[in-house]
Amino acid sequence: MRTKRSVLLLFMLAAFPRVLLAGNCNAGFLNPVTDVSWKCIFPIRIAGLDMTPVTGLGDNNLDVMDKIDSPICTCNDGVIPRVGLSVSFWEPSRVIDTVQDPYCFMALGQQLSNPTPGRLSGTIQNKSGASHLFQQMHFYMFPVWAIMDMFLDVPCIDKTEFDVAMATELIPTWNNDIAALVINPESVLFGNTAAQLACMADSTAALMGKPLNHLFWCMGSWGSAYPLSGNIDVIDSVQANAGLAARGIYFMGRTGLLRDNAVNQCGTTITPIWKKQHYRLQLAKPVRDNSCQVIGRTGLLWSQLKNPPTRGDNFAWMLFKKVRCCVSY
């Protein structure tokens, strides 16, 4: 069914050019070969041994892979317990758009016309003069290895089909902070000075590659995970968009649509409260970043020259998910 929906969407984009606008989208279909930073899949560990071919490949210094209790694992997911080896790696399996132009689908390489023109995106100023950014978010099921027909014999590889799982232009709560508060009232608990000061510790930890999972409302130097809307403070526009991409991950979790492959090595786990250490983001468009970033790592270290002025504030982010798997044959 997902394949049919995705094929139908692509057909409509190709067959009805009248609904497309040039705008500032400047998209191009996301190429899973050239737009993915492949070193971000490392390190790969088998039975606790690092199989990374080159020292430092994949930002090993930023790796937060859990230490395994034993190289041998067992899974009781059948009549007979399954015995195998503990394997861990990072898988590129999702894409997140954060776009200034509504209905600009970066991963699809197309921009649809906006049926409700108005203030749906763009930078605004509040009364105190502080800059805020509002962007739309699209969340794609984009299993790179399955699309390329690679490693399909590994049981934990994501074999879902390509799909547009979320488009916030259709979600009223993303466009309104008050509506977001009604849906997620727990955000009131973190809208105070003490809770936000705690995020300083998360920012420092993210700088070292180890964001703090228990401070789930924090995104390090990228801001707060709340409100679950498209509004975010701006110091650096690239960093702010990374923050909205990360907020999109948490948003999917709060709606019950996020599955974590690193909590249980015998299967996936629905995680309404995310574990930030299990995700990395790599900027794929408009400029391909050669490295991936943990949630909350300051943009001072990586965001320079990533937003050409001719492209508009439209970004596509490749999401690498941490995978822990019990591999048996």
Sequence and secondary structure as in RCSB ss.txt:
>XXXX:A:sequence
MRTKRSVLLLFMLAAFPRVLLAGNCNAGFLNPVTDVSWKCIFPIRIAGLDMTPVTGLGDNNLDVMDKIDSPICTC
NDGVIPRVGLSVSFWEPSRVIDTVQDPYCFMALGQQLSNPTPGRLSGTIQNKSGASHLFQQMHFYMFPVWAIMDM
FLDVPCIDKTEFDVAMATELIPTWNNDIAALVINPESVLFGNTAAQLACMADSTAALMGKPLNHLFWCMGSWGSA
YPLSGNIDVIDSVQANAGLAARGIYFMGRTGLLRDNAVNQCGTTITPIWKKQHYRLQLAKPVRDNSCQVIGRTGL
LWSQLKNPPTRGDNFAWMLFKKVRCCVSY
>XXXX:A:secstr
 HHHHHHHHHHHHHH GGGB  TTT      TTTSS GGGG   EETTEE  SSTTTT GGG      S SEEEE
 SSSS EEEEEEEEEEEEEEEEEESSTTEETTTTEEB  SS SSSSEEEE TT  EEEE EEEEEE  HHHHTT 
STTSTTS     EEEEEGGG GGGG HHHHHHH GGGGGGSSHHHHHTHHHHHHHHHTT   TT TTB GGG BS
 SSSSEEE SSHHHHHHHHHHHHHHHHHHTT  EEEEEETTEEEE SS  GGGEEEEEEESS  SS EETT  GG
GT TT S TTT SEEEEEEEEEEEEEE  
